[in-house]
Amino acid sequence: MPKLKTKSSAKKRFKMTASGKVKAGVAGKRHRLISHNGKYIRQNRGTKILSDSDAGIVKKYMPYDR
């Protein structure tokens, strides 16, 4: 069987935790932040764990759990 290729965009955007969950940066933090309140900006700081349905898609893109 040939090796599976990893999607380059996925390996740059997502990280795997030790328990197999997928971490990703939070959306909505690039521009137009003046219209968001401080609570929104604080809560979306850092990374979040993806939902199970989204994580399943990402795991197909990264077959060897980079």
N, C-alpha and C positions, 0 to 999 in steps of 0.2 A: 504494500500500500504506500502511495506517496505521502509525504508530509503535507499537513494542511497549512495554508497560509493564514497569517493573522492580518486582520484589517489594520492598516497603519493608522487610520484616524482613531480607531478604538483604543489602540495601545497608548496613544498620546493623551486621551481624554479620561480614561478609566483606570482605576487600580483595584486589585483584589485584596480583601482582608484575609487574615489567617483562617477564618471560619468559612470562607468561600463567598462572602457577600461582595457586592460591587459598590465602590465609592466613586462619586462623581462630583464635580463642581456644581454649585447652585446656579440656576438660570436667573436672568433678570438683574444682573449686577454690572452690566457693561456701560450703559448710558441711560439718560433720563432719570437719574437718581434723585434729582431735586423734587420730583413729583411723588417720591416714596417717603414715608415717614421713617423716623429713626429706628423704630422697633422692627420694621421690615428689613432694613439694612443690617441691623445687628443679628437678627435671627437667621439671615441667609449668608452669614460669614462662614468661610471655610468650606467643608465638603459635607455631603449627605450620603446616606445609604439608599440605593435605588430600591424601588418596589420589586417584588418577586417577578412580576410579568416583564418589567423592563430589564431586569437582571438576566432573565433567560435569553433575551435577544442579544445582549452584550456578550454573554458567555459563548454564543455561537460564533461571534466575531473573533473571540480570543480562545481558540480551542485548547491551548496549553496553559491557561491561567497565568498569564504574565504577571 
